[in-house]
Amino acid sequence: MEDRLQVTARVAIPRAELHWRFSRSGGPGGQGVNTADSKAELRFDLEGSPSVPGHLKARAAERLAGRLVDGSLVIVSSEHRAQLANRKAAEARLVALLADAFAPPAAPRRPTKVSRGRLEARMKERKARSETKRLRRDQGDWKA
């Protein structure tokens, strides 16, 4: 296993900064459910990490504000029966979350003007619809 998690081309997190905790998974699981600690909880201290540049820390802290607990990002994985598979799933989720949080903001939308042809087509459609509805109205020239 590598000693670093590659998040982006420039940011790699040493595995020494990851803190793990294991416990028993809930739900059905057969014979091993009461003995195997397969649930993995990964904690990464974003604010205290020396491997993340300051500007990316600030951007990630803003974007992940709802997920941070005391400056740390906590990820729990218990979908697999094996602890190793849950560890890998938690690491993959951490990498995806951080890569998303580190990404630069999207370029602002430049408002565009509706084309003259589209405006004319819209007016033509409205007039046609209006005419259809006018022809459906009772003209009042005959009584039943």
Secondary structure in CASP SS format (residue, H / E / C, confidence):
PFRMAT SS
TARGET T0000
AUTHOR 0000-0000-0000
METHOD secondary structure of the structure
MODEL  1
M C 1.00
E C 1.00
D C 1.00
R E 1.00
L E 1.00
Q E 1.00
V C 1.00
T C 1.00
A C 1.00
R C 1.00
V C 1.00
A E 1.00
I E 1.00
P E 1.00
R H 1.00
A H 1.00
E H 1.00
L E 1.00
H E 1.00
W E 1.00
R E 1.00
F E 1.00
S E 1.00
R C 1.00
S C 1.00
G C 1.00
G C 1.00
P C 1.00
G C 1.00
G H 1.00
Q H 1.00
G H 1.00
V H 1.00
N H 1.00
T C 1.00
A C 1.00
D C 1.00
S C 1.00
K E 1.00
A E 1.00
E E 1.00
L E 1.00
R E 1.00
F E 1.00
D E 1.00
L C 1.00
E C 1.00
G C 1.00
S C 1.00
P C 1.00
S C 1.00
V C 1.00
P C 1.00
G H 1.00
H H 1.00
L H 1.00
K H 1.00
A H 1.00
R H 1.00
A H 1.00
A H 1.00
E H 1.00
R H 1.00
L C 1.00
A C 1.00
G C 1.00
R C 1.00
L E 1.00
V E 1.00
D C 1.00
G C 1.00
S E 1.00
L E 1.00
V E 1.00
I E 1.00
V E 1.00
S E 1.00
S C 1.00
E C 1.00
H C 1.00
R C 1.00
A C 1.00
Q H 1.00
L H 1.00
A H 1.00
N H 1.00
R H 1.00
K H 1.00
A H 1.00
A H 1.00
E H 1.00
A H 1.00
R H 1.00
L H 1.00
V H 1.00
A H 1.00
L H 1.00
L H 1.00
A H 1.00
D H 1.00
A H 1.00
F H 1.00
A C 1.00
P C 1.00
P C 1.00
A C 1.00
A C 1.00
P C 1.00
R C 1.00
R C 1.00
P C 1.00
T C 1.00
K C 1.00
V C 1.00
S C 1.00
R H 1.00
G H 1.00
R H 1.00
L H 1.00
E H 1.00
A H 1.00
R H 1.00
M H 1.00
K H 1.00
E H 1.00
R H 1.00
K H 1.00
A H 1.00
R H 1.00
S H 1.00
E H 1.00
T H 1.00
K H 1.00
R H 1.00
L H 1.00
R H 1.00
R C 1.00
D C 1.00
Q C 1.00
G C 1.00
D C 1.00
W C 1.00
K C 1.00
A C 1.00
END
